[in-house]
Amino acid sequence: MSRNVLVINSGSSSLKYQVVDAETGAAGAVGLVERIGQGSGLLTHTVGTVGTGGTGGTGGTDEPVTHRIERPVPNHTAAMEAMADAFAEQGPSLAEAGLVAVGHRVVQGGARFGGSVLIDDEVVAIIEDLSDLAPLHNPPNLDGIRAARASFPDLPHVAVFDTAFHLTMPDHAATYAIDREVAAAHRIRRYGAHGTSHQYVAREAAAFLGIPKERSNLIVLHLGNGASVTAVKDGVSVDTSMGLTPLEGLVMGTRTGDIDPAVVFHLSRTAGMSIDEIDDLMNRRSGMLGLTGMVDMRDVDDAVDAGDPAAVLAMEVYCYRLRKYIGAYTAVLGRVDAVVFTAGIGENSGPVRAGALQGLEPFGIHLDAAANQARSREVRRISAPDSPVAVLVLPTNEEFEIAREAVTVVRT
């Protein structure tokens, strides 16, 4: 029986898609429609992609072939049509794929959704109502949902929320210390993000370690341009670094992470900056970009190697913040089975992993320097053989997780 799911990740000017086998993780095709609403759009459609089947190894094996197509893409409906044409012309055939569902990434589910749900008009209305909590993400997510429901009216559509995994946080971890009536009126609390990735990585890490998920205590670090860390106790999220928005927490590519909120008042009063200008500063012109002028951690690594003092300081700031959270979440969990690195930087930057764990030997975390420098696309242990706490590098696969969730919902 087919378990193929069309996974959609819709942004404001882009639409990513994959056809994923929800059992193996193999992707029969992946694609990206870019420059939506910007005149001439660009579609990149790859067939025969090697898929990752979690800790079990690879799924697909066909040599990938990529097709690039330029065409007008004025809106998300046109993007969906471009995607459908690419499947029809380049393959694989969607009609023959045996799709059982369409899975949609949705960033913000608020406190309404503690799991994935079948999309109907009521769910669409709730996601729209929650858009004030994620104004840059939920509206384009909804554009993709509406276009996909129109294009695939006979398939069930499932919303998979980035925030759902974190709704298990206890109140003392989710609550900000501000006036409770103001908080309630404006839905102010800690929601977290990257939950789909954290959920996938936590389950796969427990399987790799041979520990029942329900008894696994993990610190999962999702380190990409956006970055977050989650404390997973007995298989569920009990704390995470992002809060009401993705601005809180770790230093990121362009975001400040944790910062004194009075900086906002200070910039308003002394620099005459508006709220929108400060928002832009903290979300788009800070983090590693603000400290070094560079966003790509590979460029920062090269600058560090060249002795650039700004890059050296930025890397120290970045890794120091990671160490603080690892130490804090060790205290939260009490017992830690593993520290797990994932996403682009977490999976590929040995210097960041080494810097993040430097000096944590008293916590039972001992890194194997040679293993840390080795490159691989597979899940691997990089801690010393006698390390009480395992250190893992585990490639994330959010599309696989969305496909799994979609199949679970439609077959429940």
CORFEN-V495962 format. One record per residue. N is the residue number from 0. SS is DSSP state (H for helix, E for strand, C for the rest). PSI is psi in radians with two decimals (NA if undefined). OMEGA is omega as a letter, one per 20 degrees, with the letter a starting at -180 (999 if undefined). Layout:
# CORFEN-V495962
n & ss & psi & omega
N & SS & PSI & OMEGA
N & SS & PSI & OMEGA
This chain:
# CORFEN-V495962
n & ss & psi & omega
0 & C & 2.34 & a
1 & C & 2.50 & r
2 & C & 0.46 & a
3 & E & 2.37 & a
4 & E & 2.37 & r
5 & E & 2.00 & a
6 & E & 2.22 & a
7 & E & 2.29 & r
8 & E & 1.77 & a
9 & E & 2.17 & r
10 & C & -3.10 & a
11 & C & -0.62 & a
12 & C & 0.29 & a
13 & C & 2.80 & r
14 & E & 1.98 & r
15 & E & 2.55 & r
16 & E & 2.69 & r
17 & E & 2.60 & r
18 & E & 2.00 & a
19 & E & 2.34 & r
20 & E & 2.02 & a
21 & C & -0.17 & r
22 & C & -0.68 & a
23 & C & -0.37 & a
24 & C & -0.05 & r
25 & C & 2.35 & r
26 & E & 2.01 & r
27 & E & -0.43 & r
28 & E & 2.56 & r
29 & E & 2.64 & a
30 & E & 2.93 & a
31 & E & 2.19 & r
32 & E & 2.09 & a
33 & E & 2.89 & r
34 & C & 0.66 & r
35 & C & 2.26 & r
36 & C & 0.24 & a
37 & C & 0.69 & a
38 & C & -2.06 & a
39 & E & 2.13 & r
40 & E & 2.92 & r
41 & E & 2.21 & r
42 & E & 2.25 & r
43 & E & 2.08 & a
44 & E & 2.06 & a
45 & E & 2.23 & a
46 & E & 2.45 & r
47 & C & 0.54 & a
48 & C & 2.44 & r
49 & C & 2.17 & a
50 & C & 2.67 & r
51 & E & 2.16 & a
52 & C & 0.90 & r
53 & H & -2.48 & a
54 & H & -0.06 & a
55 & H & -0.05 & r
56 & C & -2.73 & a
57 & E & 2.69 & r
58 & C & -1.35 & a
59 & C & 2.84 & a
60 & C & -0.14 & a
61 & C & 2.50 & r
62 & C & 2.20 & a
63 & C & 2.48 & r
64 & E & 2.23 & a
65 & E & 2.35 & r
66 & E & 2.37 & r
67 & E & 2.21 & a
68 & E & 2.20 & r
69 & E & 2.32 & r
70 & E & 2.79 & r
71 & E & 2.32 & r
72 & C & 1.41 & a
73 & C & -0.41 & a
74 & C & -3.12 & a
75 & H & -0.49 & r
76 & H & -0.75 & r
77 & H & -0.61 & r
78 & H & -0.71 & r
79 & H & -0.67 & r
80 & H & -0.69 & r
81 & H & -0.72 & r
82 & H & -0.82 & a
83 & H & -0.70 & r
84 & H & -0.66 & r
85 & H & -0.73 & r
86 & H & -0.73 & a
87 & H & -0.65 & a
88 & H & -0.59 & a
89 & H & -0.26 & a
90 & C & 3.01 & i
91 & C & 2.79 & a
92 & C & 2.15 & r
93 & C & -0.55 & r
94 & C & -0.51 & a
95 & C & 0.00 & a
96 & C & -0.25 & a
97 & C & 0.73 & a
98 & C & 2.35 & r
99 & C & -0.25 & a
100 & E & 2.88 & r
101 & E & 2.13 & r
102 & E & 2.29 & a
103 & E & 2.27 & r
104 & E & 2.23 & r
105 & E & 2.23 & a
106 & C & -0.88 & a
107 & C & 2.03 & r
108 & C & 0.05 & a
109 & C & -2.60 & r
110 & C & 0.12 & a
111 & C & -0.55 & a
112 & C & 1.90 & r
113 & C & 0.19 & r
114 & C & 3.11 & a
115 & C & 2.61 & a
116 & E & 2.68 & r
117 & E & 2.29 & a
118 & C & 2.22 & r
119 & C & -3.06 & a
120 & H & -0.59 & r
121 & H & -0.73 & r
122 & H & -0.73 & r
123 & H & -0.75 & a
124 & H & -0.67 & r
125 & H & -0.75 & r
126 & H & -0.70 & r
127 & H & -0.69 & r
128 & H & -0.51 & a
129 & H & 0.03 & a
130 & H & -0.43 & r
131 & H & -0.34 & r
132 & H & -0.33 & r
133 & C & 1.16 & a
134 & C & -0.39 & r
135 & C & -0.22 & a
136 & C & -0.90 & a
137 & H & -0.74 & r
138 & H & -0.85 & r
139 & H & -0.53 & r
140 & H & -0.74 & r
141 & H & -0.64 & r
142 & H & -0.75 & r
143 & H & -0.70 & r
144 & H & -0.82 & a
145 & H & -0.76 & a
146 & H & -0.70 & a
147 & H & -0.67 & r
148 & H & -0.61 & r
149 & H & -0.62 & a
150 & H & -0.53 & a
151 & C & 1.15 & a
152 & C & -0.33 & a
153 & C & -0.04 & r
154 & C & 2.54 & r
155 & C & 2.47 & r
156 & E & 2.37 & a
157 & E & 2.31 & r
158 & E & 2.21 & r
159 & E & 2.03 & a
160 & E & 2.34 & r
161 & C & -0.45 & a
162 & C & -0.27 & a
163 & H & -0.71 & a
164 & H & -0.46 & a
165 & H & -0.05 & r
166 & H & -0.09 & r
167 & H & -0.10 & r
168 & C & 2.35 & r
169 & C & 2.77 & a
170 & H & -0.65 & a
171 & H & -0.36 & r
172 & H & -0.46 & a
173 & H & -0.23 & a
174 & C & 2.29 & r
175 & C & 2.59 & a
176 & C & 1.14 & r
177 & C & 3.02 & a
178 & C & 2.14 & a
179 & H & -0.51 & r
180 & H & -0.69 & r
181 & H & -0.77 & r
182 & H & -0.78 & a
183 & H & -0.71 & a
184 & H & -0.54 & a
185 & C & 0.26 & r
186 & C & 0.74 & a
187 & C & 2.03 & r
188 & C & 3.09 & r
189 & C & 2.15 & a
190 & C & -0.55 & a
191 & C & 3.14 & r
192 & C & -3.11 & a
193 & C & 0.35 & a
194 & H & -0.59 & r
195 & H & -0.73 & r
196 & H & -0.81 & a
197 & H & -0.69 & r
198 & H & -0.80 & r
199 & H & -0.87 & a
200 & H & -0.69 & r
201 & H & -0.76 & r
202 & H & -0.78 & a
203 & H & -0.60 & r
204 & H & -0.76 & r
205 & H & -0.72 & r
206 & H & -0.72 & r
207 & H & -0.68 & a
208 & H & -0.19 & a
209 & C & 0.52 & a
210 & C & 2.35 & r
211 & C & 2.34 & a
212 & H & -0.67 & a
213 & H & -0.15 & r
214 & H & 0.30 & a
215 & C & 2.33 & r
216 & C & 2.02 & a
217 & E & 2.63 & r
218 & E & 1.96 & a
219 & E & 2.16 & a
220 & E & 1.89 & r
221 & E & 1.79 & a
222 & E & 1.74 & r
223 & C & -2.69 & r
224 & C & -0.71 & r
225 & C & 2.54 & a
226 & E & 2.49 & r
227 & E & 2.76 & r
228 & E & 2.46 & a
229 & E & 2.40 & r
230 & E & 2.05 & a
231 & E & 2.01 & a
232 & E & 2.17 & a
233 & C & 0.65 & r
234 & C & -0.04 & a
235 & E & 2.72 & r
236 & E & 2.22 & r
237 & E & -0.19 & r
238 & E & 2.64 & r
239 & E & 2.72 & a
240 & C & -0.54 & r
241 & C & 2.71 & a
242 & C & -2.15 & r
243 & C & -0.65 & r
244 & C & 3.02 & r
245 & C & 0.16 & a
246 & C & -0.51 & a
247 & C & 2.67 & r
248 & C & -2.23 & a
249 & C & 2.79 & r
250 & C & 2.38 & a
251 & C & -3.01 & a
252 & C & -0.83 & a
253 & C & 0.01 & a
254 & C & 2.60 & a
255 & C & -0.61 & a
256 & C & -2.75 & a
257 & C & 2.30 & r
258 & C & 2.59 & r
259 & C & 2.11 & a
260 & C & -0.36 & r
261 & H & -0.22 & r
262 & H & -0.60 & r
263 & H & -0.84 & a
264 & H & -0.70 & a
265 & H & -0.80 & a
266 & H & -0.60 & r
267 & H & -0.75 & a
268 & H & -0.68 & a
269 & H & -0.53 & a
270 & C & -0.13 & a
271 & C & 0.42 & a
272 & C & 2.47 & r
273 & C & 2.92 & r
274 & H & -0.74 & a
275 & H & -0.67 & r
276 & H & -0.70 & r
277 & H & -0.69 & r
278 & H & -0.82 & r
279 & H & -0.73 & r
280 & H & -0.85 & a
281 & H & -0.49 & a
282 & H & -0.52 & a
283 & H & -0.23 & a
284 & C & 0.38 & a
285 & C & -2.64 & a
286 & H & -2.53 & a
287 & H & -0.57 & r
288 & H & -0.80 & a
289 & H & -0.60 & a
290 & H & -0.51 & a
291 & H & -0.28 & a
292 & C & 0.08 & a
293 & C & 2.52 & r
294 & C & -0.72 & a
295 & C & 2.12 & a
296 & H & -0.44 & r
297 & H & -0.67 & r
298 & H & -0.67 & r
299 & H & -0.75 & r
300 & H & -0.78 & r
301 & H & -0.69 & r
302 & H & -0.64 & r
303 & H & -0.79 & r
304 & H & -0.52 & r
305 & C & -0.05 & r
306 & C & 0.31 & r
307 & C & 2.03 & a
308 & H & -0.61 & r
309 & H & -0.71 & r
310 & H & -0.68 & r
311 & H & -0.82 & r
312 & H & -0.77 & a
313 & H & -0.73 & r
314 & H & -0.65 & r
315 & H & -0.74 & r
316 & H & -0.80 & a
317 & H & -0.88 & a
318 & H & -0.58 & r
319 & H & -0.72 & r
320 & H & -0.70 & r
321 & H & -0.80 & a
322 & H & -0.70 & r
323 & H & -0.76 & a
324 & H & -0.67 & r
325 & H & -0.76 & r
326 & H & -0.76 & a
327 & H & -0.74 & a
328 & H & -0.39 & r
329 & H & -0.73 & r
330 & H & -0.68 & r
331 & H & -0.75 & a
332 & H & -0.55 & a
333 & C & -0.92 & r
334 & C & 2.30 & a
335 & C & 2.16 & r
336 & C & -0.66 & a
337 & E & 2.62 & r
338 & E & 2.21 & a
339 & E & 2.20 & r
340 & E & 2.38 & r
341 & E & 3.06 & a
342 & H & 3.09 & a
343 & H & -0.89 & r
344 & H & -0.77 & a
345 & H & -0.62 & a
346 & H & -0.42 & a
347 & H & -0.24 & a
348 & C & 1.73 & r
349 & H & -0.74 & r
350 & H & -0.68 & r
351 & H & -0.78 & r
352 & H & -0.75 & r
353 & H & -0.75 & r
354 & H & -0.65 & a
355 & H & -0.55 & a
356 & H & -0.01 & a
357 & C & 2.23 & r
358 & C & 0.12 & a
359 & C & 0.25 & r
360 & H & -0.65 & r
361 & H & -0.30 & r
362 & H & 0.05 & a
363 & C & 0.29 & a
364 & E & 1.90 & a
365 & C & 2.05 & a
366 & E & 2.48 & r
367 & C & 1.89 & a
368 & H & -0.73 & a
369 & H & -0.77 & r
370 & H & -0.60 & a
371 & H & -0.57 & a
372 & H & -0.30 & a
373 & C & 2.50 & a
374 & C & 2.40 & r
375 & C & 2.66 & r
376 & C & 0.08 & a
377 & C & 2.78 & r
378 & C & 2.41 & a
379 & E & 2.73 & r
380 & E & 2.28 & a
381 & C & 0.18 & r
382 & E & 2.78 & r
383 & C & 2.64 & a
384 & C & -0.55 & a
385 & C & 0.24 & a
386 & C & 2.14 & r
387 & C & -0.59 & r
388 & E & 2.19 & r
389 & E & 2.58 & r
390 & E & 2.16 & a
391 & E & 2.63 & r
392 & E & 2.13 & a
393 & C & 1.92 & r
394 & C & 2.27 & r
395 & C & 2.83 & r
396 & C & 1.41 & a
397 & H & -0.59 & r
398 & H & -0.69 & r
399 & H & -0.74 & r
400 & H & -0.71 & r
401 & H & -0.73 & r
402 & H & -0.77 & r
403 & H & -0.82 & a
404 & H & -0.73 & a
405 & H & -0.79 & r
406 & H & -0.72 & r
407 & H & -0.75 & a
408 & H & -0.81 & a
409 & H & -0.34 & a
410 & C & 0.09 & r
411 & C & NA & 999
